[in-house]
């Protein structure tokens, strides 16, 4: 049952990143990390629906304390009096070309992987820059991708190809 719930969350996250967040962005509803997190929470809760959340015992927490640190958002399911994390999110929204803040979140998530076997980790990164990114763009370095396999999903947006009129939004799953 946990796998089915995890798959539901993953399908919903994919839909939100590719359909709803670009609309919020184009309508200037996103203003840095907090509003990205708020919009994502809103869409996640609306897409899954309160009745489904309740019937499946799913909880969505912003600023959840996880493995000794706060994460931007967590989706958990309550089973036998325990909360089981299914999805952990780290969001970043910057308009600079530096990658250090993004890299710091990646390192944090890679540390979480060592102590958790079921959970998926989502990196929701928006970087407002004009960038001729390659088709296989990834925030992770090659050695980090080995550990990310099947566990980390990159949600990337905000990149403008040179001369483009709108931002690009894509998802990179490491398998």
Steps between C-alpha positions, in 0.01 A plus 500: 500500500788741576634450147164591348477813714858593411415457129191721542713771660763471225244529218346800673838670553583451131169652392541798733855578387426479129147644495421722800833652607577639151160674500563643847840619377362662184235680706765633742360304794844373592731731683794306634513177696216552748239570233622204292457279806156649574374454144633146486328413829172650377507300175608178671218517750244599235608235248500212750183626670407516865290183489789298352748650745274403787407151377862405430642667812719740301633818660683786331729704725689816405822548696513144631770392746674203338820326606608790719430778247205684356395417145281730292213253469420138577225260402443230758256220558390393844520125562471322834553820696812594299552762235682350202663755265419437134626822342741766622533830314770763489416813304726777373406807299777741403575738217876473520745288308671355806430137580620486863152525665375224267808287568445535876149353470632214287761413764231511770273265304785259427558477876134411552530212254738319733233457768177451306402212274151579368474876461542693173676832507401789275723795417269778376746753361410820317790708373406805298788527260552491128692180446565277203453183702557158344208263443627270779553782752535392861588682821673186626860418428573160345615344830183629673277342235616154607345552844193677357386206290130437556488738795560860391282683250614836367225752427664784308356821364558863424774453243462707190676382186672799339233696313210294645179675605411259780669293767563128467368241747624144508546197721806278527454162667810302582454130433 
